Amino acid sequence: MAKVYQLVLDSANSGTQADLDKYGHSLLFAESMQPVYAESEGGVDTAVHSVVVTSTVESEEHDATMYQLLADDSQSELSIDVSTGKFVEGNLIAVWCPTSEARSDLRDFMTFYATSGTVHLHVGVCNTTQSQDYTPEIINNDRALLMLSPAQVATLNI
């Protein structure tokens, strides 16, 4: 009941909200996430950063424009589509943002560096709560994000 796929870390192409909605849940519940740095073939001097994800959860059906499917055991993966709108301490989060914003607003996070630019993929836990007096930088800057509250995670029985 797991899929293995390779997601190219490109903040211009895969870092949009619509795109994160396609693969974000699988990141939050991944069994493993391995960063990969791959030189391109054919003598071209370009290299890309990717992450190989193994997960029993998927947000949508496989989308070849988003990621390359490496393995699928032909079993149905659990498909979920839940998100919370408010930035609350303790929420699980997958977000495309600069590392400085992640350091400010997240704890226990992993950073997966995009091939270029300053916006990278971060997966972790919110360490602050949005309030009338405080707005996290991630929210202020309207970053692509996907969050799940601990209560939502508990109801999924994963």
DSSP file (Angstrom, degrees, kcal/mol; ACC not computed):
  #  RESIDUE AA STRUCTURE BP1 BP2  ACC     N-H-->O    O-->H-N    N-H-->O    O-->H-N    TCO  KAPPA ALPHA  PHI   PSI    X-CA   Y-CA   Z-CA
    1    1 A M              0   0    0      0, 0.0     2,-0.4     0, 0.0    77,-0.3   0.000 360.0 360.0 360.0  44.2    0.0    0.0    0.0
    2    2 A A        -     0   0    0     75,-0.1    71,-1.5    54,-0.1     2,-0.4  -0.988 360.0-154.7-138.9 148.7    2.7    2.5   -0.9
    3    3 A K  E     -AB  55  72A   0     52,-2.5    52,-2.3    -2,-0.4     2,-0.5  -0.912   7.9-155.6-113.9 146.9    3.8    4.6   -3.8
    4    4 A V  E     +AB  54  71A   0     67,-2.9    66,-2.8    -2,-0.4    67,-2.1  -0.993  24.1 164.3-120.9 125.8    7.3    5.8   -4.4
    5    5 A Y  E     -AB  53  69A   0     48,-2.3    48,-3.1    -2,-0.5     2,-0.6  -0.959  33.5-130.6-140.5 159.0    7.7    8.9   -6.4
    6    6 A Q  E     -AB  52  68A   0     62,-2.8    62,-2.5    -2,-0.3     2,-0.6  -0.950  20.1-163.2-114.2 119.1   10.4   11.4   -7.2
    7    7 A L  E     -AB  51  67A   0     44,-2.7    44,-1.9    -2,-0.6     2,-0.4  -0.890  16.4-135.1-103.3 121.7    9.3   15.1   -6.9
    8    8 A V  E     -A   50   0A   0     58,-0.6     2,-1.4    -2,-0.6    42,-0.3  -0.629  19.7-132.1 -74.2 129.8   11.6   17.7   -8.6
    9    9 A L        +     0   0    0     40,-3.0   106,-2.6    -2,-0.4     2,-0.5  -0.676  49.2 145.7 -90.0  90.7   12.1   20.5   -6.2
   10   10 A D    >>> -     0   0    0     -2,-1.4     4,-3.2   104,-0.2     5,-0.8  -0.944  35.6-161.0-129.2 106.5   11.4   23.6   -8.4
   11   11 A S  T 345S+     0   0    0     -2,-0.5     4,-0.3   105,-0.4    -1,-0.1   0.759  91.8  55.0 -63.8 -23.7    9.7   26.4   -6.5
   12   12 A A  T 345S+     0   0    0      2,-0.1    -1,-0.2     1,-0.1    -3,-0.0   0.855 123.8  21.7 -75.9 -34.2    8.6   28.0   -9.8
   13   13 A N  T <45S+     0   0    0     -3,-0.6     3,-0.3     2,-0.1    -2,-0.2   0.841 136.1  26.1-103.5 -41.4    6.8   24.8  -11.0
   14   14 A S  T  <5S+     0   0    0     -4,-3.2    -3,-0.2     1,-0.2    -2,-0.1   0.472 104.7  77.2-104.9  -1.5    6.0   22.6   -8.0
   15   15 A G      < +     0   0    0     -5,-0.8   129,-0.4    -4,-0.3    -1,-0.2   0.203  67.3 108.9 -96.0  16.5    5.8   25.3   -5.3
   16   16 A T  S  > S-     0   0    0     -3,-0.3     4,-2.8     1,-0.1     5,-0.2  -0.521  78.5-115.9 -87.7 160.9    2.4   26.7   -6.2
   17   17 A Q  H  > S+     0   0    0      1,-0.2     4,-2.1     2,-0.2     5,-0.1   0.917 115.8  52.0 -61.5 -43.5   -0.7   26.2   -3.9
   18   18 A A  H  > S+     0   0    0      1,-0.2     4,-0.5     2,-0.2    -1,-0.2   0.895 113.5  44.5 -61.2 -39.5   -2.5   24.2   -6.6
   19   19 A D  H >> S+     0   0    0      1,-0.2     3,-1.3     2,-0.2     4,-0.9   0.914 110.0  53.5 -72.2 -42.5    0.5   22.0   -7.1
   20   20 A L  H 3X S+     0   0    0     -4,-2.8     4,-3.0     1,-0.3     3,-0.5   0.855 102.2  60.3 -60.6 -34.3    1.1   21.5   -3.4
   21   21 A D  H 3< S+     0   0    0     -4,-2.1    -1,-0.3     1,-0.2     4,-0.3   0.763 101.2  56.5 -62.4 -24.3   -2.5   20.4   -3.0
   22   22 A K  H << S+     0   0    0     -3,-1.3    38,-0.9    -4,-0.5    37,-0.6   0.813 128.2   9.6 -78.4 -31.0   -1.7   17.6   -5.4
   23   23 A Y  H  X S+     0   0    0     -4,-0.9     4,-1.0    -3,-0.5     3,-0.4   0.481  98.7  97.3-127.7  -5.5    1.2   16.0   -3.4
   24   24 A G  H >X S+     0   0    0     -4,-3.0     4,-1.9     1,-0.2     3,-0.5   0.849  80.4  55.4 -60.8 -41.3    1.3   17.7    0.0
   25   25 A H  H 3> S+     0   0    0     -4,-0.3     4,-1.5     1,-0.3    -1,-0.2   0.879 103.7  55.9 -62.6 -36.1   -0.7   15.1    2.0
   26   26 A S  H 34 S+     0   0    0     -3,-0.4    -1,-0.3     1,-0.2    31,-0.2   0.829 106.9  51.1 -65.8 -28.9    1.7   12.4    0.9
   27   27 A L  H X< S+     0   0    0     -4,-1.0     3,-1.2    -3,-0.5    -1,-0.2   0.900 106.3  53.5 -71.4 -41.4    4.6   14.5    2.3
   28   28 A L  H 3< S+     0   0    0     -4,-1.9    -2,-0.2     1,-0.3    -1,-0.2   0.804 120.9  31.9 -64.7 -28.7    2.9   15.0    5.7
   29   29 A F  T 3< S+     0   0    0     -4,-1.5    27,-0.5    28,-0.1    -1,-0.3   0.064  87.6 146.3-115.6  22.9    2.4   11.2    6.1
   30   30 A A  E <   -C   55   0A   0     -3,-1.2    25,-0.3    25,-0.2     3,-0.1  -0.315  43.6-152.4 -65.1 140.0    5.5   10.0    4.3
   31   31 A E  E    S-     0   0A   0     23,-2.8     2,-0.3     1,-0.3    24,-0.2   0.822  84.1  -0.7 -76.4 -34.4    7.3    6.8    5.5
   32   32 A S  E     -C   54   0A   0     22,-1.5    22,-2.4     2,-0.0     2,-0.4  -0.989  56.2-165.9-154.3 151.1   10.5    8.2    4.1
   33   33 A M  E     -C   53   0A   0     -2,-0.3    20,-0.2    20,-0.2    -6,-0.0  -0.944  12.5-173.7-138.7 114.5   11.8   11.2    2.2
   34   34 A Q  E     -C   52   0A   0     18,-2.6    18,-3.0    -2,-0.4     2,-0.1  -0.939  19.4-136.1-114.3 117.4   15.2   11.0    0.6
   35   35 A P  E     -C   51   0A   0      0, 0.0     2,-0.4     0, 0.0    16,-0.3  -0.459  23.6-165.4 -69.1 143.8   16.8   14.1   -1.0
   36   36 A V  E     -C   50   0A   0     14,-3.1    14,-3.0    -2,-0.1     2,-0.6  -0.997  15.9-162.0-134.7 134.4   18.4   13.4   -4.4
   37   37 A Y  E     -C   49   0A   0     -2,-0.4     2,-0.5    12,-0.2    12,-0.2  -0.973  21.0-173.1-114.6 115.9   20.8   15.6   -6.4
   38   38 A A  E     -C   48   0A   0     10,-2.5    10,-2.2    -2,-0.6     2,-0.2  -0.939  19.6-142.1-121.4 126.0   20.9   14.4  -10.0
   39   39 A E  E     -C   47   0A   0     -2,-0.5     8,-0.2     8,-0.2     2,-0.1  -0.585  32.4-116.2 -74.0 141.8   23.2   15.5  -12.8
   40   40 A S        -     0   0    0      6,-2.3     3,-0.4     4,-0.3     2,-0.1  -0.426  29.3-116.0 -77.8 159.7   21.4   15.7  -16.1
   41   41 A E  S >  S+     0   0    0      1,-0.2     3,-0.5     2,-0.1     5,-0.1  -0.452  85.1  51.2 -90.9 165.1   22.4   13.4  -18.9
   42   42 A G  T 3  S-     0   0    0      1,-0.2    -1,-0.2    -2,-0.1     3,-0.1   0.656 119.7 -73.5  86.0  17.4   23.9   14.4  -22.3
   43   43 A G  T 3  S+     0   0    0     -3,-0.4     2,-0.3     1,-0.3    -1,-0.2   0.534  86.3 145.2  78.7   4.4   26.7   16.6  -21.1
   44   44 A V    <   -     0   0    0     -3,-0.5     2,-1.0     1,-0.1    -4,-0.3  -0.607  52.4-132.0 -78.1 136.6   24.4   19.5  -20.1
   45   45 A D        +     0   0    0     -2,-0.3     2,-0.4    -3,-0.1    -1,-0.1  -0.143  69.1 110.2 -84.8  42.5   25.7   21.3  -17.0
   46   46 A T        -     0   0    0     -2,-1.0    -6,-2.3    -5,-0.1     2,-0.3  -0.908  42.1-175.6-116.3 147.6   22.4   21.4  -15.2
   47   47 A A  E     - C   0  39A   0     -2,-0.4     2,-0.4    -8,-0.2    -8,-0.2  -0.969  10.3-148.5-136.3 152.2   21.5   19.4  -12.1
   48   48 A V  E     - C   0  38A   0    -10,-2.2   -10,-2.5    -2,-0.3     2,-0.4  -0.933  10.1-134.2-125.6 148.1   18.2   19.2  -10.2
   49   49 A H  E     + C   0  37A   0     -2,-0.4   -40,-3.0   -40,-0.3    66,-0.3  -0.841  35.3 166.1 -95.4 134.7   17.3   18.7   -6.6
   50   50 A S  E     -AC   8  36A   0    -14,-3.0   -14,-3.1    -2,-0.4     2,-0.4  -0.874  28.6-138.1-138.0 169.6   14.6   16.1   -6.0
   51   51 A V  E     -AC   7  35A   0    -44,-1.9   -44,-2.7    -2,-0.3     2,-0.6  -0.997  11.5-144.3-133.3 132.0   13.1   14.2   -3.2
   52   52 A V  E     -AC   6  34A   0    -18,-3.0   -18,-2.6    -2,-0.4     2,-0.4  -0.865  24.8-164.5 -95.9 119.6   12.1   10.5   -3.4
   53   53 A V  E     -AC   5  33A   0    -48,-3.1   -48,-2.3    -2,-0.6     2,-0.5  -0.887  16.4-167.2-112.6 132.0    9.0   10.0   -1.3
   54   54 A T  E     +AC   4  32A   0    -22,-2.4   -23,-2.8    -2,-0.4   -22,-1.5  -0.983  29.3 153.6-113.7 120.3    7.5    6.7   -0.1
   55   55 A S  E     -AC   3  30A   0    -52,-2.3   -52,-2.5    -2,-0.5   -25,-0.2  -1.000  48.2-152.3-150.4 145.8    4.0    7.2    1.3
   56   56 A T  S    S+     0   0    0    -27,-0.5    22,-2.3    -2,-0.3     2,-0.4   0.400  85.9  73.6 -92.6   0.3    0.8    5.3    1.8
   57   57 A V  E     +d   78   0B   0     20,-0.2     2,-0.4   -31,-0.2    22,-0.2  -0.927  57.8 179.2-116.8 137.5   -1.1    8.6    1.4
   58   58 A E  E     -d   79   0B   0     20,-2.2    22,-1.1    -2,-0.4   -35,-0.1  -0.987  23.9-151.8-134.3 150.6   -1.8   10.5   -1.7
   59   59 A S  S    S-     0   0    0    -37,-0.6     2,-0.3    -2,-0.4   -36,-0.2   0.865  81.0  -3.7 -85.6 -39.6   -3.7   13.7   -2.3
   60   60 A E  S    S-     0   0    0    -38,-0.9    -1,-0.2     1,-0.1     3,-0.1  -0.867  91.9 -71.2-141.6 173.0   -4.7   13.0   -5.9
   61   61 A E  S    S-     0   0    0     -2,-0.3    -1,-0.1     1,-0.2    -2,-0.1  -0.259  76.4 -66.8 -62.5 160.3   -4.1   10.4   -8.5
   62   62 A H        -     0   0    0      1,-0.1     2,-0.5     2,-0.0    -1,-0.2  -0.221  49.4-163.3 -52.6 132.7   -0.7   10.3  -10.1
   63   63 A D    >>  -     0   0    0     -3,-0.1     3,-2.0     1,-0.1     4,-1.9  -0.941   8.5-160.7-123.5 105.6    0.1   13.4  -12.1
   64   64 A A  T 34 S+     0   0    0     -2,-0.5    -1,-0.1     1,-0.3    -2,-0.0   0.710  90.8  61.0 -62.8 -20.6    3.1   12.9  -14.4
   65   65 A T  T 34 S+     0   0    0      1,-0.1    -1,-0.3    -3,-0.1     3,-0.1   0.710 110.3  41.3 -77.8 -17.8    3.6   16.6  -14.8
   66   66 A M  T <4 S-     0   0    0     -3,-2.0   -58,-0.6     1,-0.3     2,-0.3   0.853 126.1  -7.3 -95.5 -42.2    4.2   16.9  -11.0
   67   67 A Y  E  <  -B    7   0A   0     -4,-1.9     2,-0.6   -60,-0.2    -1,-0.3  -0.981  63.6-108.7-154.4 161.2    6.4   13.9  -10.2
   68   68 A Q  E     -B    6   0A   0    -62,-2.5   -62,-2.8    -2,-0.3     2,-0.5  -0.854  31.9-133.3 -97.2 122.2    7.8   10.7  -11.7
   69   69 A L  E     +B    5   0A   0     -2,-0.6   -64,-0.3   -64,-0.2     3,-0.1  -0.632  27.7 174.6 -75.1 123.0    6.3    7.5  -10.3
   70   70 A L  E     -     0   0A   0    -66,-2.8     2,-0.3    -2,-0.5   -65,-0.2   0.785  63.7  -1.1 -99.6 -35.8    9.1    5.1   -9.4
   71   71 A A  E     -B    4   0A   0    -67,-2.1   -67,-2.9     2,-0.0    -1,-0.4  -0.985  52.3-179.6-157.1 145.6    7.1    2.2   -7.8
   72   72 A D  E     -B    3   0A   0     -2,-0.3   -69,-0.2   -69,-0.2    -3,-0.0  -0.945  20.6-151.1-147.7 124.3    3.5    1.4   -7.0
   73   73 A D        -     0   0    0    -71,-1.5     3,-0.1    -2,-0.3   -70,-0.1   0.327  44.2-116.7 -81.9  11.7    2.5   -1.9   -5.3
   74   74 A S  S    S+     0   0    0      1,-0.3     2,-0.3   -72,-0.1    -1,-0.1   0.529  77.8 121.8  67.4   8.0   -0.9   -1.7   -7.1
   75   75 A Q  S    S-     0   0    0    -73,-0.2     2,-0.3     1,-0.1    -1,-0.3  -0.674  74.3 -96.7 -93.0 155.7   -2.7   -1.4   -3.8
   76   76 A S        -     0   0    0     -2,-0.3     2,-0.2    -3,-0.1    -1,-0.1  -0.567  35.7-142.6 -73.3 129.5   -5.0    1.5   -3.2
   77   77 A E        -     0   0    0     -2,-0.3     2,-0.4     1,-0.1   -20,-0.2  -0.600  29.8 -98.1 -84.5 154.3   -3.3    4.3   -1.2
   78   78 A L  E     -d   57   0B   0    -22,-2.3   -20,-2.2   -77,-0.3     2,-0.5  -0.590  39.3-152.6 -71.7 127.8   -5.3    6.2    1.3
   79   79 A S  E     +d   58   0B   0     -2,-0.4     2,-0.3   -22,-0.2   -20,-0.2  -0.915  17.8 176.5-108.9 125.6   -6.5    9.4   -0.2
   80   80 A I        -     0   0    0    -22,-1.1   -55,-0.2    -2,-0.5     2,-0.1  -0.922  20.2-175.4-126.8 153.3   -7.2   12.4    2.0
   81   81 A D        +     0   0    0     -2,-0.3     2,-0.4   -56,-0.1   -22,-0.0  -0.550  36.4 131.2-145.9  73.7   -8.2   15.9    1.4
   82   82 A V        +     0   0    0     -2,-0.1     2,-0.3     2,-0.0    -2,-0.1  -0.973  20.2 163.3-128.7 142.5   -8.2   17.8    4.7
   83   83 A S        -     0   0    0     -2,-0.4     2,-0.4    63,-0.1    65,-0.2  -0.985  27.3-136.8-153.7 150.4   -6.7   21.1    5.5
   84   84 A T        -     0   0    0     63,-1.4    63,-0.3    -2,-0.3     4,-0.1  -0.889   8.4-150.4-109.3 143.7   -7.1   23.6    8.3
   85   85 A G  S    S+     0   0    0     -2,-0.4     2,-0.4    61,-0.1    -1,-0.1   0.752  71.5  73.7 -86.5 -24.5   -7.2   27.3    7.5
   86   86 A K  S    S-     0   0    0     61,-0.0     2,-0.9     1,-0.0    -2,-0.1  -0.746  81.0-122.8 -99.5 139.4   -5.7   28.8   10.6
   87   87 A F        +     0   0    0     -2,-0.4    43,-3.5    49,-0.0     2,-0.4  -0.680  45.3 172.0 -77.7 106.5   -2.0   28.7   11.5
   88   88 A V    >   -     0   0    0     -2,-0.9     3,-2.1    41,-0.3    38,-0.3  -0.952  39.4-100.2-126.1 138.5   -2.1   27.0   14.9
   89   89 A E  T 3  S+     0   0    0     -2,-0.4    38,-0.2     1,-0.2     3,-0.1  -0.292 109.0  27.3 -53.9 132.7    0.8   25.7   17.1
   90   90 A G  T 3  S+     0   0    0     36,-2.7    -1,-0.2     1,-0.3     2,-0.1   0.225  85.5 134.6  97.5 -13.4    1.1   22.0   16.7
   91   91 A N    <   -     0   0    0     -3,-2.1    35,-2.6    58,-0.1    -1,-0.3  -0.430  59.1-121.1 -66.4 141.3   -0.3   21.7   13.2
   92   92 A L  E     -EF 125 148C   0     56,-2.8    56,-2.0    33,-0.2     2,-0.4  -0.639  40.5-170.2 -74.0 142.3    1.6   19.5   10.7
   93   93 A I  E     -EF 124 147C   0     31,-2.5    31,-2.6    -2,-0.3     2,-0.4  -0.998  30.6-169.7-144.5 140.5    2.7   21.7    7.8
   94   94 A A  E     +EF 123 146C   0     52,-2.2    52,-2.2    -2,-0.4     2,-0.3  -1.000  32.7 166.1-118.9 126.9    4.2   21.3    4.3
   95   95 A V  E     -EF 122 145C   0     27,-2.8    27,-2.8    -2,-0.4     2,-0.7  -0.999  39.7-137.7-148.5 143.6    5.2   24.8    3.0
   96   96 A W  E     +E  121   0C   0     48,-2.4    48,-0.5    -2,-0.3    25,-0.2  -0.918  56.4 120.5 -98.1 113.3    7.2   26.4    0.3
   97   97 A C  E     -E  120   0C   0     23,-2.4    23,-2.3    -2,-0.7    -2,-0.1  -0.972  67.0 -75.4-161.0 166.9    9.0   29.4    1.9
   98   98 A P    >>  -     0   0    0      0, 0.0     4,-1.7     0, 0.0     3,-0.7  -0.397  46.0-115.6 -66.5 153.3   12.5   30.8    2.5
   99   99 A T  H 3> S+     0   0    0     19,-0.5     4,-2.7     1,-0.2     5,-0.2   0.813 114.0  63.0 -61.7 -31.3   14.4   29.0    5.3
  100  100 A S  H 3> S+     0   0    0      1,-0.2     4,-1.4     2,-0.2    -1,-0.2   0.885 104.6  46.7 -62.2 -38.3   14.3   32.2    7.4
  101  101 A E  H <> S+     0   0    0     -3,-0.7     4,-2.3     2,-0.2    37,-0.2   0.885 111.0  52.1 -70.2 -38.3   10.5   32.1    7.6
  102  102 A A  H  X S+     0   0    0     -4,-1.7     4,-2.5     1,-0.2    -2,-0.2   0.921 108.5  50.9 -63.1 -43.0   10.6   28.4    8.4
  103  103 A R  H  < S+     0   0    0     -4,-2.7    -1,-0.2     1,-0.2    -2,-0.2   0.856 114.2  45.7 -61.8 -33.9   13.1   29.1   11.3
  104  104 A S  H  < S+     0   0    0     -4,-1.4    -2,-0.2    -5,-0.2    -1,-0.2   0.869 127.0  23.5 -76.1 -38.6   10.7   31.8   12.6
  105  105 A D  H  < S+     0   0    0     -4,-2.3    22,-2.4    -5,-0.1    23,-0.6   0.512 113.0  60.3-112.9  -7.5    7.4   29.9   12.3
  106  106 A L  E  <  -G  126   0C   0     -4,-2.5     2,-0.3    20,-0.3    20,-0.2  -0.814  50.9-164.7-124.2 161.1    8.2   26.1   12.4
  107  107 A R  E    S+G  125   0C   0     18,-2.7    18,-2.2    -2,-0.3    -3,-0.0  -0.939  73.8  19.0-134.8 162.1    9.8   23.6   14.7
  108  108 A D  E    S+     0   0C   0     -2,-0.3     2,-0.3    16,-0.2    -1,-0.1   0.887  90.6 155.5  47.2  47.1   11.1   20.0   14.0
  109  109 A F  E     -     0   0C   0     15,-0.2     2,-0.4    -3,-0.1    15,-0.3  -0.719  39.5-144.5-108.6 156.7   11.2   20.7   10.3
  110  110 A M  E     -G  123   0C   0     13,-2.6    13,-2.0    -2,-0.3     2,-0.5  -0.908  14.5-146.5-111.2 143.6   13.1   19.3    7.4
  111  111 A T  E     -G  122   0C   0     -2,-0.4     2,-0.6    11,-0.2    11,-0.2  -0.946   9.4-168.8-113.3 130.8   14.2   21.5    4.5
  112  112 A F  E     -G  121   0C   0      9,-3.2     9,-2.0    -2,-0.5     2,-0.2  -0.958  26.2-133.9-117.7 109.8   14.4   20.2    1.0
  113  113 A Y        -     0   0    0     -2,-0.6  -104,-0.2     7,-0.2     7,-0.1  -0.407  12.3-128.6 -73.6 132.3   16.3   22.7   -1.1
  114  114 A A        -     0   0    0     -2,-0.2  -104,-0.2     5,-0.2   -64,-0.1  -0.307  28.1-107.9 -68.6 160.3   14.9   23.8   -4.5
  115  115 A T  S    S-     0   0    0   -106,-2.6     2,-0.3   -66,-0.3  -105,-0.1   0.855  97.6  -0.7 -60.8 -35.6   17.2   23.6   -7.5
  116  116 A S  S    S+     0   0    0   -107,-0.3  -105,-0.4     3,-0.2     3,-0.2  -0.962 102.9  39.3-148.9 164.9   17.4   27.4   -7.6
  117  117 A G  S    S-     0   0    0     -2,-0.3    -3,-0.1     1,-0.2     0, 0.0  -0.271  83.2 -82.4  88.9-175.5   16.0   30.4   -5.7
  118  118 A T  S    S+     0   0    0     -2,-0.1     2,-0.6    -5,-0.1   -19,-0.5   0.449  97.0  92.4-110.0  -4.9   15.4   31.1   -2.1
  119  119 A V        +     0   0    0     -3,-0.2  -108,-0.3   -21,-0.2     2,-0.3  -0.836  55.4 172.5 -96.0 122.4   12.0   29.4   -1.7
  120  120 A H  E     -E   97   0C   0    -23,-2.3   -23,-2.4    -2,-0.6     2,-0.5  -0.783  36.7 -96.7-126.7 166.6   12.4   25.8   -0.5
  121  121 A L  E     -EG  96 112C   0     -9,-2.0    -9,-3.2    -2,-0.3     2,-0.4  -0.741  40.2-176.4 -87.5 128.6   10.1   23.0    0.6
  122  122 A H  E     -EG  95 111C   0    -27,-2.8   -27,-2.8    -2,-0.5     2,-0.4  -0.980  10.3-170.5-126.2 138.3    9.8   22.6    4.4
  123  123 A V  E     +EG  94 110C   0    -13,-2.0   -13,-2.6    -2,-0.4     2,-0.2  -0.995  40.0  91.4-128.2 125.1    7.9   19.9    6.3
  124  124 A G  E     -E   93   0C   0    -31,-2.6   -31,-2.5    -2,-0.4     2,-0.4  -0.792  68.8 -53.4-172.9-145.2    7.4   20.2   10.0
  125  125 A V  E     -EG  92 107C   0    -18,-2.2   -18,-2.7   -33,-0.2   -33,-0.2  -0.978  45.2-114.3-129.0 136.0    5.3   21.5   12.8
  126  126 A C  E     - G   0 106C   0    -35,-2.6   -36,-2.7    -2,-0.4   -20,-0.3  -0.493  24.4-171.6 -67.0 133.8    3.9   25.0   13.4
  127  127 A N        +     0   0    0    -22,-2.4     2,-0.3   -38,-0.2   -21,-0.2   0.375  65.0  47.6-109.4   4.3    5.4   26.6   16.5
  128  128 A T  S    S-     0   0    0    -23,-0.6     2,-0.4   -40,-0.1   -38,-0.1  -0.890  72.0-130.6-136.2 166.4    3.2   29.7   16.7
  129  129 A T        -     0   0    0     -2,-0.3   -41,-0.3   -41,-0.2     2,-0.2  -0.982  23.8-121.9-122.5 132.4   -0.4   30.5   16.5
  130  130 A Q        +     0   0    0    -43,-3.5     2,-0.3    -2,-0.4     5,-0.2  -0.505  46.1 158.3 -68.2 135.5   -1.9   33.2   14.3
  131  131 A S        -     0   0    0      3,-3.3   -44,-0.0    -2,-0.2    -1,-0.0  -0.833  58.6 -86.6-145.4-177.3   -3.8   35.8   16.3
  132  132 A Q  S    S+     0   0    0     -2,-0.3     3,-0.1     1,-0.2    -2,-0.0   0.822 129.7  39.8 -63.7 -30.8   -5.0   39.3   16.2
  133  133 A D  S    S+     0   0    0      1,-0.2     2,-0.4    -3,-0.0    -1,-0.2   0.642 119.7  41.7 -94.7 -17.0   -1.7   40.4   17.6
  134  134 A Y        -     0   0    0     -5,-0.1    -3,-3.3     2,-0.0    -1,-0.2  -0.984  52.7-177.4-140.6 127.7    0.6   38.1   15.6
  135  135 A T        -     0   0    0     -2,-0.4    -5,-0.1    -5,-0.2     5,-0.1  -0.982  32.2-123.7-120.1 118.6    0.7   36.9   12.0
  136  136 A P    >>  -     0   0    0      0, 0.0     4,-2.8     0, 0.0     3,-0.6  -0.228  20.1-120.2 -57.7 148.1    3.4   34.4   11.0
  137  137 A E  H 3> S+     0   0    0      1,-0.2     4,-2.5     2,-0.2     6,-0.1   0.852 113.3  61.7 -58.5 -35.6    5.6   35.4    8.2
  138  138 A I  H 34>S+     0   0    0    -37,-0.2     5,-2.1     1,-0.2    -1,-0.2   0.884 111.1  39.0 -59.2 -38.6    4.5   32.4    6.2
  139  139 A I  H X45S+     0   0    0     -3,-0.6     3,-1.8     3,-0.2    -2,-0.2   0.902 112.5  56.1 -76.8 -44.0    0.9   33.7    6.3
  140  140 A N  H 3<5S+     0   0    0     -4,-2.8    -2,-0.2     1,-0.3    -3,-0.2   0.869 111.4  44.5 -53.6 -39.2    2.0   37.4    5.8
  141  141 A N  T 3<5S-     0   0    0     -4,-2.5    -1,-0.3    -5,-0.2    -2,-0.2   0.291 109.2-124.1 -95.1   9.7    3.8   36.4    2.6
  142  142 A D  T < 5 -     0   0    0     -3,-1.8    -3,-0.2     1,-0.1     2,-0.1   0.905  41.9-174.7  52.6  53.3    1.0   34.2    1.3
  143  143 A R      < -     0   0    0     -5,-2.1     2,-0.5    -6,-0.1    -1,-0.1  -0.424  33.9-100.5 -79.7 152.9    3.1   31.0    0.9
  144  144 A A        +     0   0    0    -48,-0.5   -48,-2.4  -129,-0.4     2,-0.3  -0.630  61.9 157.8 -70.5 121.1    1.9   27.8   -0.6
  145  145 A L  E     -F   95   0C   0     -2,-0.5     2,-0.4   -50,-0.2   -50,-0.2  -0.971  36.5-158.4-148.1 159.9    1.1   25.6    2.4
  146  146 A L  E     -F   94   0C   0    -52,-2.2   -52,-2.2    -2,-0.3     2,-0.3  -0.980  21.1-176.8-139.5 125.7   -0.9   22.6    3.6
  147  147 A M  E     -F   93   0C   0     -2,-0.4   -63,-1.4   -63,-0.3     2,-0.4  -0.931  13.1-170.1-127.9 149.5   -1.7   22.1    7.3
  148  148 A L  E     -F   92   0C   0    -56,-2.0   -56,-2.8    -2,-0.3   -65,-0.0  -0.999  21.5-132.6-133.7 135.1   -3.4   19.4    9.3
  149  149 A S     >  -     0   0    0     -2,-0.4     4,-2.3   -58,-0.2     3,-0.2  -0.480  26.4-113.4 -80.2 156.8   -4.3   19.8   13.0
  150  150 A P  H  > S+     0   0    0      0, 0.0     4,-2.3     0, 0.0     5,-0.1   0.862 119.3  55.8 -56.7 -35.2   -3.5   17.0   15.5
  151  151 A A  H  > S+     0   0    0      2,-0.2     4,-1.6     1,-0.2     5,-0.1   0.902 107.3  48.3 -64.9 -40.2   -7.2   16.4   15.9
  152  152 A Q  H  > S+     0   0    0      2,-0.2     4,-0.8     1,-0.2    -1,-0.2   0.914 110.8  51.0 -64.8 -42.2   -7.6   15.9   12.1
  153  153 A V  H >X>S+     0   0    0     -4,-2.3     3,-1.0     1,-0.2     5,-0.6   0.917 107.6  53.8 -61.5 -42.8   -4.6   13.5   12.1
  154  154 A A  H ><5S+     0   0    0     -4,-2.3     3,-0.9     1,-0.3    -1,-0.2   0.861 104.7  54.1 -61.1 -36.6   -6.2   11.5   15.0
  155  155 A T  H 3<5S+     0   0    0     -4,-1.6    -1,-0.3     1,-0.2    -2,-0.2   0.685  98.1  64.9 -73.3 -16.4   -9.5   11.1   13.1
  156  156 A L  H <<5S-     0   0    0     -3,-1.0    -1,-0.2    -4,-0.8    -2,-0.2   0.686  91.1-145.0 -79.7 -17.5   -7.7    9.6   10.1
  157  157 A N  T <<5       0   0    0     -3,-0.9    -3,-0.1    -4,-0.6    -2,-0.1   0.897 360.0 360.0  54.0  44.9   -6.5    6.5   12.1
  158  158 A I      <       0   0    0     -5,-0.6    -1,-0.1     0, 0.0    -4,-0.1   0.417 360.0 360.0 -96.5 360.0   -3.2    6.4   10.1
